[in-house]
Each structure stands twice: as C-alpha cells, then as structure tokens.
C-alpha cells in the first residue's frame, strides 16, 4: 500500500467528526400497552445519545406469536396508538413509525427486518429493546452477525426477567443498559 502524505498549516486541528447528531435508533418492540411516559423516555434517550433519527418499529402479531408473546392486540391498533401518542408529544428527535410489518401482514424474521431498516435509514445503527426482547433476539442464529453491525440499548427498567442470555453476556461490550 502506497503512503500518501499531505501538508497542513501549523496549528491545524481536524474537525471532530462525532459532533452533532448521527445515526438511527430503531425501537424493535411490540409496543403493547406502551404509555406516553415510555415514549417520552425513549425519545429522551435518543436525544441524550444524539441520534439523528428515531425509528419506531412495531412488530406484527404473527411475529410476536413466533417469539413467544401470546395475546397481542392487532398490529394496526398498536401502530395507530403510537401515532396518536406522537401527535401529543413534543419530539426532540426526528421520529418515524415504520409500518413494514403491517404491509407484510405475516411473520417477519429479525434478520429481514434489520436488513430492511439498514437499507432504508442512515447508519450507524442502534437498536433499543427491552430485556425480554434482547433475550429473545439473542437466541436467534442471526444475532451474532447483527451484533457486529448494531449496538444495543437494553431497557432494564420495565423488565420482568433478570437473567441475561449467554450471547448477551459474551457480547457485553456491544450493548449498553438504559438508565
């Protein structure tokens, strides 16, 4: 590999590339019984982490059924409820509800959903999940490939489970707990 030299004036300091908003945060959840306070908390976390965009990705009831969550209300009720909450909340971060699963109307694997979001939104990518959802996606075979591409924010506040999946323990440097 050839060396490329460049000259800069004395005292030159490169611009900090981390300044300003960056990346997309995907909220991968069912949003079953999601309250206004929870949405404000998620938006506050996105603002604190200086995200450029917040993407709410409600899961279809068929996807939730395959993940082990029974009795979820219909996808459209949950998505419309989110939209109603967003109209009432001041949004510190550009927020959008992605209705990809509503158009598919069937089970959508995590890998397919993440590939779709990766193509549609600007990186770097961060995924906000509850502890239960984090344990569920850590059990998938695709988790090891995706944990290299995304960084997880795991919300431990509203979680019932206390145990972490062994894959989450092994990749502790790739996720952060939400305060």
VENJOMO-V223094 format. One record per pair of residues at least 24 apart in sequence whose ideal C-beta (glycine too) atoms are under 8 Angstrom apart, sorted by the first residue. I is the first residue (numbers start at 1). GAP is how many residues later the second one is. D is the distance in Angstrom with one decimal. If there is no record, write none. Layout:
BEGIN
((I & GAP & D) (I & GAP & D))
END
This chain:
BEGIN
((20 & 30 & 7.1) (21 & 29 & 5.1) (21 & 30 & 6.3) (21 & 31 & 4.1) (21 & 72 & 7.8) (22 & 28 & 6.4) (22 & 29 & 7.3) (22 & 30 & 5.8) (22 & 102 & 6.6) (23 & 28 & 5.9) (23 & 29 & 5.9) (23 & 30 & 7.8) (23 & 99 & 6.8) (23 & 100 & 5.9) (23 & 101 & 4.2) (23 & 102 & 6.4) (23 & 103 & 6.1) (24 & 27 & 6.8) (24 & 28 & 6.6) (24 & 29 & 4.7) (24 & 30 & 7.7) (24 & 31 & 5.8) (24 & 93 & 7.5) (24 & 97 & 4.1) (24 & 98 & 5.8) (24 & 99 & 6.9) (24 & 100 & 7.9) (24 & 101 & 5.9) (24 & 102 & 7.1) (25 & 24 & 7.1) (25 & 26 & 4.5) (25 & 28 & 7.3) (25 & 29 & 5.3) (25 & 30 & 6.9) (25 & 101 & 4.4) (25 & 102 & 7.4) (25 & 103 & 5.7) (25 & 128 & 7.3) (26 & 29 & 4.7) (26 & 31 & 5.5) (26 & 88 & 7.8) (26 & 91 & 5.4) (26 & 95 & 7.6) (26 & 99 & 6.8) (26 & 100 & 7.2) (26 & 101 & 5.1) (26 & 102 & 7.0) (27 & 27 & 7.0) (27 & 28 & 6.8) (27 & 29 & 5.0) (27 & 30 & 6.1) (27 & 100 & 7.9) (27 & 101 & 4.6) (27 & 102 & 7.8) (28 & 29 & 5.3) (28 & 31 & 7.3) (28 & 82 & 7.7) (28 & 85 & 7.3) (28 & 99 & 5.5) (28 & 100 & 7.2) (28 & 101 & 5.4) (28 & 105 & 6.5) (28 & 109 & 7.5) (29 & 28 & 7.5) (29 & 29 & 7.1) (29 & 30 & 6.9) (29 & 99 & 7.7) (29 & 100 & 6.5) (29 & 101 & 6.4) (29 & 104 & 6.0) (30 & 28 & 6.8) (30 & 29 & 5.2) (30 & 34 & 5.4) (30 & 39 & 6.2) (30 & 42 & 5.8) (30 & 48 & 7.1) (30 & 103 & 8.0) (31 & 25 & 7.2) (31 & 27 & 4.8) (31 & 47 & 5.0) (31 & 48 & 7.9) (31 & 50 & 7.4) (31 & 51 & 5.7) (32 & 32 & 7.9) (32 & 37 & 7.6) (32 & 40 & 5.5) (32 & 41 & 6.6) (32 & 46 & 6.5) (34 & 44 & 7.6) (34 & 47 & 7.2) (34 & 48 & 6.8) (34 & 51 & 7.3) (36 & 49 & 5.4) (36 & 52 & 6.8) (36 & 53 & 6.6) (38 & 120 & 7.2) (39 & 43 & 7.6) (39 & 46 & 5.3) (39 & 47 & 7.3) (39 & 50 & 6.1) (40 & 49 & 6.1) (42 & 86 & 6.3) (43 & 46 & 7.0) (43 & 48 & 6.3) (43 & 49 & 5.8) (43 & 50 & 5.8) (43 & 52 & 6.7) (44 & 48 & 7.3) (45 & 83 & 7.1) (45 & 108 & 6.8) (45 & 133 & 5.7) (46 & 46 & 7.7) (46 & 47 & 4.5) (46 & 82 & 7.8) (47 & 45 & 4.2) (47 & 46 & 5.4) (49 & 77 & 7.1) (49 & 104 & 7.7) (51 & 42 & 5.6) (51 & 75 & 6.9) (52 & 41 & 7.8) (52 & 42 & 6.9) (52 & 70 & 6.5) (53 & 40 & 7.0) (53 & 41 & 4.9) (53 & 42 & 7.6) (53 & 43 & 6.9) (53 & 68 & 6.2) (53 & 69 & 7.1) (54 & 39 & 4.7) (54 & 40 & 6.9) (54 & 41 & 4.5) (54 & 42 & 7.4) (55 & 40 & 7.8) (55 & 41 & 5.7) (55 & 42 & 8.0) (55 & 43 & 5.4) (55 & 62 & 6.5) (55 & 66 & 6.0) (56 & 26 & 5.8) (56 & 39 & 6.7) (56 & 40 & 7.1) (56 & 41 & 4.7) (56 & 42 & 7.0) (57 & 40 & 8.0) (57 & 41 & 5.1) (57 & 43 & 7.4) (57 & 44 & 7.5) (57 & 56 & 6.8) (57 & 60 & 6.8) (58 & 24 & 6.4) (58 & 39 & 7.1) (58 & 41 & 7.9) (58 & 43 & 6.9) (58 & 44 & 7.9) (59 & 42 & 6.1) (59 & 49 & 7.7) (60 & 41 & 4.0) (60 & 42 & 6.9) (60 & 44 & 6.9) (60 & 45 & 6.9) (60 & 46 & 6.9) (60 & 47 & 7.2) (60 & 48 & 6.4) (62 & 43 & 7.8) (62 & 44 & 5.3) (62 & 45 & 4.5) (63 & 38 & 6.4) (63 & 44 & 5.2) (63 & 45 & 5.3) (65 & 42 & 7.8) (66 & 41 & 5.2) (67 & 66 & 7.9) (67 & 69 & 5.1) (68 & 68 & 6.9) (75 & 26 & 6.6) (75 & 27 & 5.4) (76 & 26 & 6.6) (109 & 31 & 7.8) (109 & 33 & 7.5) (110 & 27 & 5.4) (110 & 30 & 5.6) (110 & 32 & 6.1) (110 & 33 & 7.8) (110 & 36 & 7.4) (111 & 29 & 7.6) (111 & 31 & 4.1) (111 & 34 & 7.9) (111 & 35 & 7.2) (114 & 28 & 7.9) (114 & 32 & 5.7) (114 & 35 & 7.9) (114 & 36 & 7.2) (118 & 31 & 7.3) (124 & 27 & 7.4) (125 & 24 & 6.5) (125 & 25 & 4.5) (125 & 26 & 7.4) (126 & 24 & 6.5) (126 & 25 & 5.1) (126 & 26 & 7.6) (126 & 27 & 6.0) (127 & 24 & 7.4) (127 & 25 & 5.3) (127 & 26 & 7.0) (128 & 24 & 8.0) (128 & 25 & 4.6) (128 & 27 & 6.8) (128 & 50 & 7.3) (129 & 24 & 7.4) (129 & 25 & 6.0) (129 & 26 & 7.0) (130 & 24 & 7.4) (130 & 25 & 5.1) (130 & 28 & 6.4) (130 & 29 & 5.7) (131 & 24 & 7.0) (131 & 25 & 5.5) (131 & 28 & 3.6) (131 & 30 & 5.6) (131 & 33 & 7.7) (132 & 27 & 6.2) (132 & 28 & 6.8) (132 & 29 & 5.6) (134 & 30 & 7.8) (134 & 31 & 7.3) (134 & 34 & 6.1) (134 & 41 & 7.4) (135 & 26 & 6.4) (135 & 28 & 7.5) (135 & 29 & 6.9) (135 & 30 & 4.5) (135 & 33 & 7.0) (138 & 27 & 3.8) (138 & 28 & 8.0) (138 & 29 & 4.3) (138 & 30 & 4.9) (139 & 26 & 6.3) (139 & 28 & 7.6) (143 & 24 & 5.8) (147 & 24 & 5.0) (147 & 27 & 5.1) (147 & 28 & 7.9) (148 & 26 & 7.7) (151 & 24 & 6.7) (151 & 25 & 7.2) (152 & 24 & 7.2) (153 & 24 & 7.8) (153 & 25 & 5.3) (154 & 24 & 6.6))
END
